Amino acid sequence: MAQNPSSHITLSVVVSCYNVTRFLPAYFDILSRQWPTREDYEIIFVNDASTDDTLQVLQQYAATNPHARIIDKPVNQGLSEARNTGIDNARGEWITFPDSDDGLVDGALEALMNVADTTSLNAIVHNYARVSETEYNEQLLRTDIASHITPIERHVGATLVSSSSCAKLYRTSALRDISLRFYDVAICEDTIFVATFFSAYQQYLFIEEDLYVYIKHPGSLTDGIDQARCRRMTEGFLQGIGIVNDLYRQGKIIPQYRNHFCALEDYLMLAPTIHAHYSLAEMRNISKRLKDEDALTPFFHTLAERVRIFLYSHPTFFWAITPILRLFTRHQI
C-alpha cells in the first residue's frame, strides 16, 4: 500500500481516462512500480464521462492509494480538455501526461523526478518504444534501465523534439507562464502543444533510453482508417494548420515547427487512404484550403494537380514513388 504523500508535490501525473476499464488493472500495476522510495507525487485521473466502469475502478484504486485524485467530468469533452483539466488542478512542480493504455519501465517516473531535482531547465524529454498489442510483453517494462540514465542538454534546432506529449516532463510554472493549453482538435493536439512549448523553451534535457512504451491497440486512432475516421483526421489536420499558422504569426511557434507541421499536411495530398475516401472535387477543395494557409510546398503548387488524378486512380503506385516525392517535399530546416 502506498505511504502518505508528501506535503510538497514534485510531480503531477495527469491521466485522461475514457472507457479504459480493461487497461486499468495493468496500469495500476505499472504505477505501483514507479516510485521505489519517493512519496512527493500525485496521480490525477480525469474521468472524461466514461460510459463503462472506469469511474468505479478508479474509485476503488483511489480508496487505497492516497496519491490518487479523481476528477469526474460530467460531460465528455475529449482528450485535450481532460488534460487541460489536469493542468488546472496540478499541484506539482512538474507535470507529465502518460496514457492509461501505454506503459512505463520500472522506476521511470522516480528517475525522471531525480533528474528534475537537478536542473533549472523547463523540460525533460526521453525516448519511447513503439510496439503493437501483440508484440507487447510486460518484460519490456521489468528492467533497471531507469537507474542508468544520463541526461544530455540539448537545444531545439535541426532535430526537433518528438511530437508526442507523453514521453516528457514539463515544468508546471513554465506551462502556466505562457498559458499553454491542449487545443480541441481531432488529431495533432500533441504536435501543436509540443511545438508551442519548445518554441518558448528551446533548451531541455534529453534522455536516450526508452522509458515509455507506446502500445498500438486495435481500434486506436492510428489503427485502421475507415471513411468516417479518415474524414475526421483530415479535418483535424486542416484545423491544426490553421492553429499553427495563427501561432506562428503571433510569434509563438518558431519556423522549424511550422514547417514540420506543413510537411505533415503535404502527406495528406499523397496518402492513398485519403484518396480512397474523397472524391476528386473534395481533394481539390482540400488542396485549396492548404494553399490558402500557405501550407503546401512549392513542389505541390506546381505538380500536385497533375499527379492527383493518377494517384487517385492507381493508389498502389504511391508506395513506389513515396521516397522520391519526399526528397522534393522535405522542408529545409
VEXVOFI-924113 format. One record per residue (C-alpha): residue in one letter; x, z, y. Coordinates in nm, 3 decimals. Example, Ala and Ser with C-alpha at 12.3 -4.5 7.8 and 13.67 -1.06 7.14 Angstrom:
# residues 2
<kolro r="A" c1="1.230" c3="0.780" c2="-0.450"/>
<kolro r="S" c1="1.367" c3="0.714" c2="-0.106"/>
END
This chain:
# residues 333
<kolro r="M" c1="0.000" c3="0.000" c2="0.000"/>
<kolro r="A" c1="0.125" c3="-0.081" c2="0.348"/>
<kolro r="Q" c1="0.251" c3="0.202" c2="0.566"/>
<kolro r="N" c1="0.102" c3="0.272" c2="0.905"/>
<kolro r="P" c1="0.209" c3="0.012" c2="1.160"/>
<kolro r="S" c1="0.449" c3="0.092" c2="1.438"/>
<kolro r="S" c1="0.310" c3="0.159" c2="1.786"/>
<kolro r="H" c1="0.539" c3="-0.119" c2="1.906"/>
<kolro r="I" c1="0.449" c3="-0.462" c2="1.768"/>
<kolro r="T" c1="0.731" c3="-0.716" c2="1.741"/>
<kolro r="L" c1="0.541" c3="-0.993" c2="1.561"/>
<kolro r="S" c1="0.179" c3="-1.108" c2="1.561"/>
<kolro r="V" c1="0.091" c3="-1.329" c2="1.264"/>
<kolro r="V" c1="-0.218" c3="-1.535" c2="1.353"/>
<kolro r="V" c1="-0.401" c3="-1.681" c2="1.054"/>
<kolro r="S" c1="-0.700" c3="-1.907" c2="1.109"/>
<kolro r="C" c1="-0.949" c3="-1.889" c2="0.820"/>
<kolro r="Y" c1="-1.237" c3="-2.120" c2="0.741"/>
<kolro r="N" c1="-1.377" c3="-2.126" c2="0.387"/>
<kolro r="V" c1="-1.045" c3="-2.030" c2="0.229"/>
<kolro r="T" c1="-1.168" c3="-1.778" c2="-0.027"/>
<kolro r="R" c1="-0.983" c3="-1.943" c2="-0.316"/>
<kolro r="F" c1="-0.648" c3="-1.927" c2="-0.133"/>
<kolro r="L" c1="-0.664" c3="-1.570" c2="-0.003"/>
<kolro r="P" c1="-0.559" c3="-1.367" c2="-0.312"/>
<kolro r="A" c1="-0.236" c3="-1.565" c2="-0.344"/>
<kolro r="Y" c1="-0.184" c3="-1.548" c2="0.032"/>
<kolro r="F" c1="-0.223" c3="-1.170" c2="0.038"/>
<kolro r="D" c1="0.041" c3="-1.153" c2="-0.235"/>
<kolro r="I" c1="0.275" c3="-1.367" c2="-0.023"/>
<kolro r="L" c1="0.220" c3="-1.139" c2="0.276"/>
<kolro r="S" c1="0.294" c3="-0.831" c2="0.066"/>
<kolro r="R" c1="0.648" c3="-0.965" c2="0.011"/>
<kolro r="Q" c1="0.726" c3="-1.050" c2="0.375"/>
<kolro r="W" c1="0.830" c3="-0.709" c2="0.512"/>
<kolro r="P" c1="1.054" c3="-0.506" c2="0.279"/>
<kolro r="T" c1="1.140" c3="-0.248" c2="0.546"/>
<kolro r="R" c1="0.972" c3="-0.319" c2="0.882"/>
<kolro r="E" c1="0.632" c3="-0.197" c2="1.000"/>
<kolro r="D" c1="0.625" c3="-0.335" c2="1.357"/>
<kolro r="Y" c1="0.395" c3="-0.629" c2="1.293"/>
<kolro r="E" c1="0.026" c3="-0.717" c2="1.287"/>
<kolro r="I" c1="-0.171" c3="-0.980" c2="1.098"/>
<kolro r="I" c1="-0.465" c3="-1.124" c2="1.290"/>
<kolro r="F" c1="-0.711" c3="-1.306" c2="1.068"/>
<kolro r="V" c1="-0.951" c3="-1.521" c2="1.271"/>
<kolro r="N" c1="-1.256" c3="-1.599" c2="1.060"/>
<kolro r="D" c1="-1.397" c3="-1.919" c2="1.207"/>
<kolro r="A" c1="-1.759" c3="-1.863" c2="1.097"/>
<kolro r="S" c1="-1.684" c3="-1.930" c2="0.730"/>
<kolro r="T" c1="-1.983" c3="-2.006" c2="0.508"/>
<kolro r="D" c1="-1.825" c3="-1.879" c2="0.185"/>
<kolro r="D" c1="-1.695" c3="-1.529" c2="0.104"/>
<kolro r="T" c1="-1.390" c3="-1.550" c2="0.331"/>
<kolro r="L" c1="-1.505" c3="-1.271" c2="0.564"/>
<kolro r="Q" c1="-1.585" c3="-1.031" c2="0.279"/>
<kolro r="V" c1="-1.248" c3="-1.095" c2="0.112"/>
<kolro r="L" c1="-1.068" c3="-1.038" c2="0.443"/>
<kolro r="Q" c1="-1.257" c3="-0.714" c2="0.500"/>
<kolro r="Q" c1="-1.159" c3="-0.585" c2="0.156"/>
<kolro r="Y" c1="-0.794" c3="-0.662" c2="0.232"/>
<kolro r="A" c1="-0.804" c3="-0.505" c2="0.579"/>
<kolro r="A" c1="-0.958" c3="-0.186" c2="0.436"/>
<kolro r="T" c1="-0.631" c3="-0.118" c2="0.253"/>
<kolro r="N" c1="-0.384" c3="-0.273" c2="0.499"/>
<kolro r="P" c1="-0.355" c3="-0.106" c2="0.841"/>
<kolro r="H" c1="-0.154" c3="-0.401" c2="0.974"/>
<kolro r="A" c1="-0.451" c3="-0.637" c2="0.936"/>
<kolro r="R" c1="-0.709" c3="-0.710" c2="1.203"/>
<kolro r="I" c1="-1.009" c3="-0.938" c2="1.165"/>
<kolro r="I" c1="-1.173" c3="-1.131" c2="1.446"/>
<kolro r="D" c1="-1.503" c3="-1.272" c2="1.324"/>
<kolro r="K" c1="-1.621" c3="-1.570" c2="1.527"/>
<kolro r="P" c1="-1.999" c3="-1.619" c2="1.509"/>
<kolro r="V" c1="-1.974" c3="-1.995" c2="1.569"/>
<kolro r="N" c1="-1.733" c3="-2.238" c2="1.407"/>
<kolro r="Q" c1="-1.510" c3="-2.384" c2="1.678"/>
<kolro r="G" c1="-1.224" c3="-2.529" c2="1.479"/>
<kolro r="L" c1="-0.858" c3="-2.455" c2="1.418"/>
<kolro r="S" c1="-0.743" c3="-2.483" c2="1.780"/>
<kolro r="E" c1="-0.993" c3="-2.235" c2="1.920"/>
<kolro r="A" c1="-0.927" c3="-1.996" c2="1.632"/>
<kolro r="R" c1="-0.557" c3="-1.995" c2="1.714"/>
<kolro r="N" c1="-0.633" c3="-1.956" c2="2.086"/>
<kolro r="T" c1="-0.838" c3="-1.650" c2="1.999"/>
<kolro r="G" c1="-0.533" c3="-1.517" c2="1.816"/>
<kolro r="I" c1="-0.313" c3="-1.578" c2="2.121"/>
<kolro r="D" c1="-0.560" c3="-1.394" c2="2.343"/>
<kolro r="N" c1="-0.561" c3="-1.091" c2="2.113"/>
<kolro r="A" c1="-0.195" c3="-1.081" c2="2.007"/>
<kolro r="R" c1="-0.005" c3="-0.761" c2="2.087"/>
<kolro r="G" c1="0.333" c3="-0.868" c2="1.951"/>
<kolro r="E" c1="0.639" c3="-0.978" c2="2.147"/>
<kolro r="W" c1="0.648" c3="-1.282" c2="1.921"/>
<kolro r="I" c1="0.374" c3="-1.488" c2="1.759"/>
<kolro r="T" c1="0.354" c3="-1.730" c2="1.467"/>
<kolro r="F" c1="0.075" c3="-1.942" c2="1.314"/>
<kolro r="P" c1="0.110" c3="-1.980" c2="0.934"/>
<kolro r="D" c1="-0.177" c3="-2.147" c2="0.749"/>
<kolro r="S" c1="-0.363" c3="-1.949" c2="0.485"/>
<kolro r="D" c1="-0.321" c3="-2.221" c2="0.220"/>
<kolro r="D" c1="0.058" c3="-2.252" c2="0.256"/>
<kolro r="G" c1="0.348" c3="-2.031" c2="0.151"/>
<kolro r="L" c1="0.642" c3="-1.833" c2="0.291"/>
<kolro r="V" c1="0.954" c3="-1.742" c2="0.096"/>
<kolro r="D" c1="1.004" c3="-1.375" c2="0.021"/>
<kolro r="G" c1="1.112" c3="-1.176" c2="0.326"/>
<kolro r="A" c1="1.095" c3="-1.475" c2="0.562"/>
<kolro r="L" c1="0.898" c3="-1.309" c2="0.840"/>
<kolro r="E" c1="1.110" c3="-0.993" c2="0.841"/>
<kolro r="A" c1="1.428" c3="-1.203" c2="0.851"/>
<kolro r="L" c1="1.289" c3="-1.400" c2="1.144"/>
<kolro r="M" c1="1.198" c3="-1.077" c2="1.323"/>
<kolro r="N" c1="1.554" c3="-0.956" c2="1.277"/>
<kolro r="V" c1="1.677" c3="-1.277" c2="1.440"/>
<kolro r="A" c1="1.422" c3="-1.238" c2="1.720"/>
<kolro r="D" c1="1.563" c3="-0.894" c2="1.799"/>
<kolro r="T" c1="1.899" c3="-1.053" c2="1.885"/>
<kolro r="T" c1="1.802" c3="-1.346" c2="2.109"/>
<kolro r="S" c1="1.696" c3="-1.396" c2="2.468"/>
<kolro r="L" c1="1.561" c3="-1.744" c2="2.388"/>
<kolro r="N" c1="1.189" c3="-1.809" c2="2.357"/>
<kolro r="A" c1="1.161" c3="-1.984" c2="2.020"/>
<kolro r="I" c1="1.295" c3="-1.973" c2="1.666"/>
<kolro r="V" c1="1.249" c3="-2.287" c2="1.458"/>
<kolro r="H" c1="1.311" c3="-2.315" c2="1.085"/>
<kolro r="N" c1="1.281" c3="-2.588" c2="0.826"/>
<kolro r="Y" c1="1.000" c3="-2.616" c2="0.574"/>
<kolro r="A" c1="0.945" c3="-2.781" c2="0.238"/>
<kolro r="R" c1="0.650" c3="-3.011" c2="0.163"/>
<kolro r="V" c1="0.501" c3="-3.012" c2="-0.186"/>
<kolro r="S" c1="0.175" c3="-3.118" c2="-0.345"/>
<kolro r="E" c1="-0.052" c3="-2.860" c2="-0.503"/>
<kolro r="T" c1="0.051" c3="-2.981" c2="-0.849"/>
<kolro r="E" c1="0.420" c3="-2.952" c2="-0.759"/>
<kolro r="Y" c1="0.382" c3="-2.605" c2="-0.612"/>
<kolro r="N" c1="0.515" c3="-2.313" c2="-0.811"/>
<kolro r="E" c1="0.538" c3="-1.953" c2="-0.699"/>
<kolro r="Q" c1="0.908" c3="-1.959" c2="-0.787"/>
<kolro r="L" c1="0.960" c3="-2.170" c2="-0.475"/>
<kolro r="L" c1="0.890" c3="-1.852" c2="-0.279"/>
<kolro r="R" c1="1.064" c3="-1.598" c2="-0.504"/>
<kolro r="T" c1="1.409" c3="-1.644" c2="-0.359"/>
<kolro r="D" c1="1.651" c3="-1.440" c2="-0.149"/>
<kolro r="I" c1="1.725" c3="-1.733" c2="0.083"/>
<kolro r="A" c1="1.584" c3="-1.543" c2="0.382"/>
<kolro r="S" c1="1.869" c3="-1.292" c2="0.359"/>
<kolro r="H" c1="2.132" c3="-1.563" c2="0.410"/>
<kolro r="I" c1="2.010" c3="-1.745" c2="0.721"/>
<kolro r="T" c1="2.246" c3="-1.839" c2="1.004"/>
<kolro r="P" c1="2.070" c3="-1.926" c2="1.331"/>
<kolro r="I" c1="2.218" c3="-2.207" c2="1.540"/>
<kolro r="E" c1="2.145" c3="-2.251" c2="1.910"/>
<kolro r="R" c1="2.007" c3="-2.596" c2="1.989"/>
<kolro r="H" c1="1.872" c3="-2.790" c2="2.285"/>
<kolro r="V" c1="1.588" c3="-3.041" c2="2.286"/>
<kolro r="G" c1="1.744" c3="-3.386" c2="2.312"/>
<kolro r="A" c1="1.757" c3="-3.696" c2="2.097"/>
<kolro r="T" c1="1.644" c3="-3.488" c2="1.798"/>
<kolro r="L" c1="1.306" c3="-3.340" c2="1.884"/>
<kolro r="V" c1="1.160" c3="-3.025" c2="1.734"/>
<kolro r="S" c1="0.924" c3="-3.099" c2="1.443"/>
<kolro r="S" c1="0.558" c3="-3.127" c2="1.541"/>
<kolro r="S" c1="0.426" c3="-2.857" c2="1.307"/>
<kolro r="S" c1="0.338" c3="-2.537" c2="1.491"/>
<kolro r="C" c1="0.361" c3="-2.330" c2="1.171"/>
<kolro r="A" c1="0.732" c3="-2.307" c2="1.098"/>
<kolro r="K" c1="0.819" c3="-2.140" c2="1.428"/>
<kolro r="L" c1="0.819" c3="-1.811" c2="1.614"/>
<kolro r="Y" c1="0.725" c3="-1.822" c2="1.983"/>
<kolro r="R" c1="0.782" c3="-1.552" c2="2.239"/>
<kolro r="T" c1="0.428" c3="-1.449" c2="2.333"/>
<kolro r="S" c1="0.504" c3="-1.395" c2="2.701"/>
<kolro r="A" c1="0.650" c3="-1.747" c2="2.718"/>
<kolro r="L" c1="0.323" c3="-1.894" c2="2.589"/>
<kolro r="R" c1="0.124" c3="-1.697" c2="2.842"/>
<kolro r="D" c1="0.358" c3="-1.775" c2="3.131"/>
<kolro r="I" c1="0.271" c3="-2.145" c2="3.101"/>
<kolro r="S" c1="-0.093" c3="-2.079" c2="2.997"/>
<kolro r="L" c1="-0.034" c3="-2.276" c2="2.677"/>
<kolro r="R" c1="-0.334" c3="-2.337" c2="2.452"/>
<kolro r="F" c1="-0.412" c3="-2.548" c2="2.148"/>
<kolro r="Y" c1="-0.623" c3="-2.847" c2="2.252"/>
<kolro r="D" c1="-0.950" c3="-2.910" c2="2.070"/>
<kolro r="V" c1="-0.874" c3="-3.249" c2="1.918"/>
<kolro r="A" c1="-0.938" c3="-3.377" c2="1.566"/>
<kolro r="I" c1="-0.568" c3="-3.427" c2="1.494"/>
<kolro r="C" c1="-0.231" c3="-3.379" c2="1.664"/>
<kolro r="E" c1="-0.318" c3="-3.043" c2="1.819"/>
<kolro r="D" c1="0.012" c3="-2.914" c2="1.680"/>
<kolro r="T" c1="0.207" c3="-3.206" c2="1.826"/>
<kolro r="I" c1="0.067" c3="-3.150" c2="2.176"/>
<kolro r="F" c1="0.125" c3="-2.774" c2="2.157"/>
<kolro r="V" c1="0.484" c3="-2.809" c2="2.037"/>
<kolro r="A" c1="0.564" c3="-3.086" c2="2.287"/>
<kolro r="T" c1="0.437" c3="-2.877" c2="2.578"/>
<kolro r="F" c1="0.618" c3="-2.561" c2="2.471"/>
<kolro r="F" c1="0.954" c3="-2.726" c2="2.404"/>
<kolro r="S" c1="0.933" c3="-2.928" c2="2.723"/>
<kolro r="A" c1="0.911" c3="-2.598" c2="2.911"/>
<kolro r="Y" c1="1.166" c3="-2.411" c2="2.696"/>
<kolro r="Q" c1="1.423" c3="-2.658" c2="2.571"/>
<kolro r="Q" c1="1.672" c3="-2.412" c2="2.419"/>
<kolro r="Y" c1="1.588" c3="-2.249" c2="2.088"/>
<kolro r="L" c1="1.738" c3="-2.102" c2="1.773"/>
<kolro r="F" c1="1.732" c3="-2.324" c2="1.465"/>
<kolro r="I" c1="1.748" c3="-2.213" c2="1.102"/>
<kolro r="E" c1="1.823" c3="-2.482" c2="0.844"/>
<kolro r="E" c1="1.675" c3="-2.303" c2="0.544"/>
<kolro r="D" c1="1.323" c3="-2.389" c2="0.420"/>
<kolro r="L" c1="1.146" c3="-2.061" c2="0.487"/>
<kolro r="Y" c1="0.797" c3="-2.214" c2="0.491"/>
<kolro r="V" c1="0.628" c3="-2.418" c2="0.218"/>
<kolro r="Y" c1="0.362" c3="-2.665" c2="0.328"/>
<kolro r="I" c1="0.128" c3="-2.732" c2="0.034"/>
<kolro r="K" c1="-0.075" c3="-3.052" c2="0.036"/>
<kolro r="H" c1="-0.410" c3="-2.966" c2="-0.118"/>
<kolro r="P" c1="-0.671" c3="-3.214" c2="-0.245"/>
<kolro r="G" c1="-0.930" c3="-3.266" c2="0.026"/>
<kolro r="S" c1="-0.699" c3="-3.168" c2="0.310"/>
<kolro r="L" c1="-0.690" c3="-3.375" c2="0.627"/>
<kolro r="T" c1="-0.392" c3="-3.575" c2="0.505"/>
<kolro r="D" c1="-0.516" c3="-3.625" c2="0.151"/>
<kolro r="G" c1="-0.708" c3="-3.949" c2="0.116"/>
<kolro r="I" c1="-0.884" c3="-4.108" c2="0.412"/>
<kolro r="D" c1="-1.241" c3="-4.229" c2="0.384"/>
<kolro r="Q" c1="-1.413" c3="-4.413" c2="0.667"/>
<kolro r="A" c1="-1.553" c3="-4.104" c2="0.841"/>
<kolro r="R" c1="-1.222" c3="-3.921" c2="0.829"/>
<kolro r="C" c1="-1.032" c3="-4.231" c2="0.936"/>
<kolro r="R" c1="-1.251" c3="-4.271" c2="1.243"/>
<kolro r="R" c1="-1.224" c3="-3.902" c2="1.326"/>
<kolro r="M" c1="-0.845" c3="-3.912" c2="1.302"/>
<kolro r="T" c1="-0.821" c3="-4.230" c2="1.507"/>
<kolro r="E" c1="-1.039" c3="-4.085" c2="1.782"/>
<kolro r="G" c1="-0.824" c3="-3.773" c2="1.773"/>
<kolro r="F" c1="-0.513" c3="-3.983" c2="1.828"/>
<kolro r="L" c1="-0.676" c3="-4.164" c2="2.118"/>
<kolro r="Q" c1="-0.785" c3="-3.836" c2="2.277"/>
<kolro r="G" c1="-0.438" c3="-3.698" c2="2.215"/>
<kolro r="I" c1="-0.256" c3="-3.973" c2="2.402"/>
<kolro r="G" c1="-0.485" c3="-3.917" c2="2.699"/>
<kolro r="I" c1="-0.399" c3="-3.546" c2="2.699"/>
<kolro r="V" c1="-0.027" c3="-3.617" c2="2.655"/>
<kolro r="N" c1="-0.026" c3="-3.867" c2="2.942"/>
<kolro r="D" c1="-0.206" c3="-3.620" c2="3.169"/>
<kolro r="L" c1="0.050" c3="-3.350" c2="3.083"/>
<kolro r="Y" c1="0.334" c3="-3.599" c2="3.133"/>
<kolro r="R" c1="0.205" c3="-3.694" c2="3.478"/>
<kolro r="Q" c1="0.185" c3="-3.323" c2="3.564"/>
<kolro r="G" c1="0.549" c3="-3.279" c2="3.461"/>
<kolro r="K" c1="0.456" c3="-3.055" c2="3.167"/>
<kolro r="I" c1="0.586" c3="-3.288" c2="2.894"/>
<kolro r="I" c1="0.928" c3="-3.449" c2="2.903"/>
<kolro r="P" c1="0.963" c3="-3.827" c2="2.844"/>
<kolro r="Q" c1="1.108" c3="-3.781" c2="2.493"/>
<kolro r="Y" c1="0.791" c3="-3.615" c2="2.367"/>
<kolro r="R" c1="0.564" c3="-3.856" c2="2.545"/>
<kolro r="N" c1="0.749" c3="-4.148" c2="2.385"/>
<kolro r="H" c1="0.738" c3="-3.979" c2="2.046"/>
<kolro r="F" c1="0.361" c3="-3.948" c2="2.069"/>
<kolro r="C" c1="0.328" c3="-4.313" c2="2.172"/>
<kolro r="A" c1="0.522" c3="-4.408" c2="1.862"/>
<kolro r="L" c1="0.250" c3="-4.237" c2="1.657"/>
<kolro r="E" c1="-0.008" c3="-4.442" c2="1.843"/>
<kolro r="D" c1="0.179" c3="-4.761" c2="1.760"/>
<kolro r="Y" c1="0.143" c3="-4.676" c2="1.394"/>
<kolro r="L" c1="-0.234" c3="-4.693" c2="1.436"/>
<kolro r="M" c1="-0.207" c3="-5.063" c2="1.507"/>
<kolro r="L" c1="-0.024" c3="-5.129" c2="1.179"/>
<kolro r="A" c1="-0.170" c3="-4.884" c2="0.927"/>
<kolro r="P" c1="-0.367" c3="-5.076" c2="0.662"/>
<kolro r="T" c1="-0.603" c3="-4.777" c2="0.621"/>
<kolro r="I" c1="-0.708" c3="-4.815" c2="0.983"/>
<kolro r="H" c1="-0.767" c3="-5.188" c2="0.948"/>
<kolro r="A" c1="-0.974" c3="-5.132" c2="0.635"/>
<kolro r="H" c1="-1.226" c3="-4.918" c2="0.823"/>
<kolro r="Y" c1="-1.255" c3="-5.104" c2="1.152"/>
<kolro r="S" c1="-1.382" c3="-5.448" c2="1.245"/>
<kolro r="L" c1="-1.165" c3="-5.687" c2="1.445"/>
<kolro r="A" c1="-1.372" c3="-5.618" c2="1.755"/>
<kolro r="E" c1="-1.320" c3="-5.244" c2="1.713"/>
<kolro r="M" c1="-0.946" c3="-5.292" c2="1.662"/>
<kolro r="R" c1="-0.929" c3="-5.491" c2="1.984"/>
<kolro r="N" c1="-1.109" c3="-5.207" c2="2.162"/>
<kolro r="I" c1="-0.857" c3="-4.955" c2="2.023"/>
<kolro r="S" c1="-0.575" c3="-5.181" c2="2.142"/>
<kolro r="K" c1="-0.729" c3="-5.198" c2="2.489"/>
<kolro r="R" c1="-0.763" c3="-4.819" c2="2.509"/>
<kolro r="L" c1="-0.398" c3="-4.779" c2="2.414"/>
<kolro r="K" c1="-0.292" c3="-5.038" c2="2.669"/>
<kolro r="D" c1="-0.497" c3="-4.864" c2="2.936"/>
<kolro r="E" c1="-0.299" c3="-4.548" c2="2.860"/>
<kolro r="D" c1="0.025" c3="-4.750" c2="2.856"/>
<kolro r="A" c1="0.073" c3="-4.619" c2="2.503"/>
<kolro r="L" c1="0.185" c3="-4.940" c2="2.332"/>
<kolro r="T" c1="0.545" c3="-5.052" c2="2.330"/>
<kolro r="P" c1="0.627" c3="-5.392" c2="2.483"/>
<kolro r="F" c1="0.657" c3="-5.525" c2="2.128"/>
<kolro r="F" c1="0.287" c3="-5.466" c2="2.075"/>
<kolro r="H" c1="0.187" c3="-5.600" c2="2.415"/>
<kolro r="T" c1="0.322" c3="-5.941" c2="2.319"/>
<kolro r="L" c1="0.274" c3="-5.962" c2="1.944"/>
<kolro r="A" c1="0.000" c3="-5.726" c2="1.831"/>
<kolro r="E" c1="-0.284" c3="-5.970" c2="1.885"/>
<kolro r="R" c1="-0.107" c3="-6.230" c2="1.669"/>
<kolro r="V" c1="-0.030" c3="-6.005" c2="1.374"/>
<kolro r="R" c1="-0.350" c3="-5.803" c2="1.368"/>
<kolro r="I" c1="-0.568" c3="-6.066" c2="1.201"/>
<kolro r="F" c1="-0.302" c3="-6.133" c2="0.939"/>
<kolro r="L" c1="-0.258" c3="-5.763" c2="0.864"/>
<kolro r="Y" c1="-0.633" c3="-5.714" c2="0.852"/>
<kolro r="S" c1="-0.665" c3="-5.996" c2="0.601"/>
<kolro r="H" c1="-0.356" c3="-5.902" c2="0.397"/>
<kolro r="P" c1="-0.308" c3="-5.523" c2="0.428"/>
<kolro r="T" c1="-0.062" c3="-5.506" c2="0.138"/>
<kolro r="F" c1="0.177" c3="-5.716" c2="0.344"/>
<kolro r="F" c1="0.206" c3="-5.415" c2="0.572"/>
<kolro r="W" c1="0.431" c3="-5.234" c2="0.326"/>
<kolro r="A" c1="0.678" c3="-5.522" c2="0.314"/>
<kolro r="I" c1="0.719" c3="-5.556" c2="0.690"/>
<kolro r="T" c1="0.694" c3="-5.193" c2="0.800"/>
<kolro r="P" c1="1.074" c3="-5.132" c2="0.801"/>
<kolro r="I" c1="1.128" c3="-5.439" c2="1.016"/>
<kolro r="L" c1="0.848" c3="-5.353" c2="1.257"/>
<kolro r="R" c1="0.978" c3="-5.002" c2="1.303"/>
<kolro r="L" c1="1.309" c3="-5.142" c2="1.423"/>
<kolro r="F" c1="1.124" c3="-5.308" c2="1.709"/>
<kolro r="T" c1="0.873" c3="-5.034" c2="1.786"/>
<kolro r="R" c1="1.102" c3="-4.734" c2="1.781"/>
<kolro r="H" c1="1.137" c3="-4.578" c2="2.124"/>
<kolro r="Q" c1="1.477" c3="-4.525" c2="2.277"/>
<kolro r="I" c1="1.514" c3="-4.152" c2="2.344"/>
END
